[in-house]
Amino acid sequence: MTFTFRNLCNGLALAGVALILWTQTYGSENALQTEGIHPMDYPRFLIIFLFVLAILSVFKPGRDEAGSMPILTRRTVPMCLSFVLYALLFDVAGFAVSAFFGMFSCALIMGYKRYALLGGVCAAACACIWALFTYALKIPLPAGIFG
């Protein structure tokens, strides 16, 4: 697979992930009654940034020179698929389950092999993120199978 074709595939996959994540920011507005900045503005900004990066990677010149570090590698597509699965399972399975498996799969794709430590770190990270959103930001996260 050539460097240019890989950038095209990875860029389109990232754009698809950004579009799926964007659709997840719309839904029941009754649950998010806050004053000032809307709670979805920050995630939408990050999603727009991800989409811009995807477009830039599609139109990046495709020179595969010796010694050049590719921006997108063969791990990008499995990582994007992991993000898509996370986004699609977020409402159905809830935050805890989808975030745990999302973090775990991303670490596995990147080559991490210490499974017990990885499971503990993912569980602790999910608990911290859930507490931050629930208590500090007052944004309810989907409970899925636990609700």
N, C-alpha and C positions, 0 to 999 in steps of 0.2 A: 504494500500500500504506500503510495507516495505521500510525501509530507503535505502537499497541497490538498489532496483528497482527504487525508486524515483531519486537517484543519477544518475543511468544509463539513465533514460528518460530525465532528465534535462541536463545532459552532452551531450547527443546526440542532443538535441534541440539547445544547445549553439553552438555545432559544426556546425549544419546546418545553424544557423544565421551567423556564421563566414564565411562559404563558400559562402553564398548569398552576404554578404557584400564584400567579396573578388572579386566576379565577377563584382560588381559595380565599382571597381577601374579601370577597363579596359574600353576603349571606344575611343572616338575621342581624339587623341593625339594632334590634331592641336590647340585645345582650350587652351592647357596647355604648351605654349612655353615659358619656363623660363630657366635661366642659373643656373648652380650649381645643387643643390638637386632637384630631381623631386618632384612635389607637392604631388604625391600619395605615396611617400615612408613612410611618417609618418602615414597616415591611414592604410597602409598595415602592418606596424609594430604593431599597436594596434590590428588589426584583427588577426595577428599571435598570439599575446598575449592572445586574447580571445579564440582562438582555443586551445592553450596550457592549459588554465584553464579548458576548456571543457573536454579535454582528462584526465587531472588530476582528475576531478570530477567523471568521469566514473570509473577510477581505484582506487578511494579512498576506503579504507576498510569500510565495511558497518556495523558498530556497532551502534545500537540505544540505547545507555545507558541512564539511567535517569540522567538528568542534563546536558547532552551534547547538544550543540547548533548545529542544522543541518546547513551545509553550504548552501545547496539548499533546499528551501521550496516549498510549493504548489503554491506560487506566481511566481516561476521561469518560468514555462511553459507559462502562459499568458503573462509574460513580454517578453519572447523570441518571442512569436507570434506577439506582438506589434512591436518588432524590425524588424521582417520579413516583416510585413505590411509596416513599414516605408521604408525599403530598396526597396521593390517592387514598392511603389508609388513615390519614390524620383524622377525618371525621368519623370513619367507620370504627376503627380500632381504638381511637382516642390518642391523646398526646403521649402518654407513658409508653404504650406498646410501640407505636410507630416511631417515636424518637429513639427508644432503646435499640430497636432493630436497625434503624437508619444509621445511628452512630456506630453500632457494632459492625454493620456491613461496610461502611466507609473505611473503618480501620482495617478490616480484613482485606479490602481491595488494595489498600496502601501497603500491605505486607506485614502487618502486626501479627505476632504469633502467640503472645502470652494471653490465652483465652480467659483464664480466671481473673487476672488483673484487669483485663479489658472489660469484662462483664461488670466488675465492681465499679470501675470508673464510669462506665455508661450509666449504670443505675444511680450513682451519686450525682452525675451531671443532670440526669432527668429530674431527680428530686430537687436539685438547686434551681433549675430553670422553672419547674412547676411552682415552687415557692415564690420565686421572684415575680412571675406573672400573676399568681393568685393573690399574694399579700402586698407586694410593693406596688405593682402596676395596676392592680384591680381589674385585670383582664382574665375572664374565665377561659380555661382551655378545655377542649372536648374531653369528656371522660371515657367515651366509647364503651368498651365492655365492662368498665368499672363503675359506670354511672347508671 
